[in-house]
């Protein structure tokens, strides 16, 4: 869609119709248990108007919910080639991410036991290793929304985006040292900084259409962002784009990307193709 059409949609308010989905092709040397996580969550007014699941060859699966509350589909990939496609039309709000400049940081002592999980270091977000750097860079910024925004600004300004620069094992400390990565690396670094400064923060991934912005000159992909807990609720921040965007559609949440892979396999299949789409339907 063009930018003018996007701006007209924004001014109209109300609901948006968006087509989202993905297609994967894999090859397995042997039957391989797998878990798929690609369906957007039914929250914040999102409604799935129509959806289609396609598995070739036809493969039985069962629906489930993981320990964090994410919807998953479990199956066994057959030996040989396998193709999986998910395609859905959803309706969602046309509002941009909520903003509250006065949102305040909650003292760790006042957090629930569950919330403390999102203050701890995790596999890709070793906040303990970045503790000194976090306080050195952001310790002088007012706690609460201003400090989180400063973190998002810093990551956006100091990390270069490059599809070829990341790897499955790259952590927030690697991103800080190399100053390059993809959206998951931007998010891991910002999450680690926030946790080092005692702000509960969780990693999020999902679909993000180019609504109200100039479309990126690159193939569509899943997007990663973060949610921070301030003034008693979760707020969306997107260090990769560093803007209040429209239609962040959550698929999964966790401590970091290890908790929410699009495809988790218990074996070593080879991924030969991946396509992602998220486009407004006018």
Buried (B, 14 or more C-beta within 10 A) or exposed (E): BEEEEBEEBBEEEEEBEBBBBBBBBBEBEEEBEBBBBBBBBEEBEBEBEEBEBEBEEEBEBEEEEBEEEBBBBBBBBBEEBBBBBBBBBBBBBBBBBEEEEEBEBBEEEEBEEEBEBBBEBBBBBBBEBBBEBBEEBBEEBEBBBBBBBBBBBBBBEEBEBEEEBBEEEBBBBBBBEBEBBBBBBBBBBBBBBBBBBBBBBBBBBBBBBBBBBEBEEEEBBBBBBBBBBBEEEBBBBBBBBBBBBBBBBBBBBBBBBBBBBBBBBEEEBEEEEBEBBBBBEE
